[in-house]
Amino acid sequence: MRATTGTSPRIGVWMIGARGSVATAATAGAAAIAAGSASSDGCVTDLPPFRDASLPALADLVFGGHDIVSVELTARAGQLAAAGVLPAALLDGVRGALEAADREIRDGSQWPGEPQAEAAARFAADIVSFRERHALEQVVVVNVSSTEPLPDPDPAFLDLTALEEVLATSTDLLPPSSLYAYAAFRAGCAYVNFTPSAGASLPALEQLARACGVPHAGRDGKTGETLVKSALAPMFTQRALRLRSWSGTNLLGGGDGATLQDPEAARSKTESKQRSLEETVGHPVQGQVHIDNVPEMGEWKTAWDHISFEGFLGVRMSLQFTWQGCDSALAAPLVLDLVRLAAHGRRRGDRGALSALGFFFKDPAGSREHNLTLQYEALTAWANAPVPATSGSPR
């Protein structure tokens, strides 16, 4: 990772779900890498194609956020170390960074009876205060909170003027992820939705992002089974092998496992997994994706997939694979990548959905491309493209 020069503009990272596993791992990891006590393995933006892209350095990131829980980051980091997610030897070296980030975490609750317009204004004020107190060039807001059920369709989601009229009195129209996206845009900030929740995917919020001149990216970080799918599925189409079925079972614990027990919360994730597969191969594929909560697995997850296909003269064949990983350790470096890239997009003057960041997501905003190789090519081309002469200060 590029070291700070001491005069580089600093970038704020405002996490929604700032005391969760992914946020804690990202905050601790950024501090450890910047201090030289850990490698940047897992960070895409430290690969050679990005080294000339003038991305913000990890040492220039300042962390804060919203949450509804009170567990301190140092305690959460201790829990992650006990679970094998964070190396215990790193904890002393990152304690100061975790304590500093913890002091910047604000209450993310919507108050009883509070109109959502007022809640959004309060959240936006927290972000603006953070930016001003630390003299930050800009702030990137990242949603790493628990997955929510997708909202029922509403006409107000289609038009910004209609949405704002309803928000003035409604207490529950927008799901939290979308309310935070609204607040981020009103605060002049880029927004990244790393979860399957609705976030900025509503058309009215796309209109707001463009009106405010800020970019956004999402949704649902691609860290495990779907990452393998987006690499493997093009192989079948490129070799003219007809994919017949693809079924998977995902076992996970921790907060995600508990949240995804709710079928409505799990629906957006399972739908995006299947949609990405069918859009890659160009035809419907039989099979189902199951997500099962196994609490004793904690921060770890396992995916088992069975694939059937046919080749020359209709001969039937199959492939199976097992993926085992630590979800927080897979997600945290991608969050840091996305912060650096979203800040880069804000500097470039990009607004609305950043389709070039689809490489990181199961359900990429502004794009229907799911081929991992093509996504990577689009990402590197965008990151290294000349900055438009008309772009100005993010503030």
HELIX and SHEET records of a PDB file:
HELIX    1   1 SER A   21  ALA A   34  1                                  14    
HELIX    2   2 VAL A   44  ASP A   46  5                                   3    
HELIX    3   3 PRO A   48  PHE A   50  5                                   3    
HELIX    4   4 LEU A   58  ASP A   60  5                                   3    
HELIX    5   5 LEU A   73  ALA A   82  1                                  10    
HELIX    6   6 ALA A   88  LEU A   90  5                                   3    
HELIX    7   7 LEU A   91  ASP A  102  1                                  12    
HELIX    8   8 GLN A  116  ARG A  133  1                                  18    
HELIX    9   9 PRO A  155  LEU A  158  5                                   4    
HELIX   10  10 LEU A  160  LEU A  167  1                                   8    
HELIX   11  11 PRO A  176  ARG A  186  1                                  11    
HELIX   12  12 PRO A  203  CYS A  212  1                                  10    
HELIX   13  13 GLU A  225  GLN A  238  1                                  14    
HELIX   14  14 GLY A  254  THR A  259  1                                   6    
HELIX   15  15 PRO A  263  VAL A  281  1                                  19    
HELIX   16  16 PRO A  295  MET A  297  5                                   3    
HELIX   17  17 PHE A  312  GLY A  314  5                                   3    
HELIX   18  18 ASP A  327  ARG A  348  1                                  22    
HELIX   19  19 SER A  355  PHE A  360  5                                   6    
HELIX   20  20 LEU A  372  ASN A  384  1                                  13    
SHEET    1   A 7 ILE A 105  ASP A 107  0                                        
SHEET    2   A 7 LEU A  61  ASP A  67  1                                        
SHEET    3   A 7 ILE A  11  ILE A  16  1                                        
SHEET    4   A 7 GLN A 138  ASN A 143  1                                        
SHEET    5   A 7 ALA A 190  ASN A 193  1                                        
SHEET    6   A 7 PRO A 215  GLY A 218  1                                        
SHEET    7   A 7 GLY A 352  ALA A 353  1                                        
SHEET    1   B 4 VAL A 289  ASN A 293  0                                        
SHEET    2   B 4 ARG A 242  LEU A 252  1                                        
SHEET    3   B 4 TRP A 300  GLU A 310 -1                                        
SHEET    4   B 4 ARG A 316  CYS A 326 -1                                        
END                                                                             
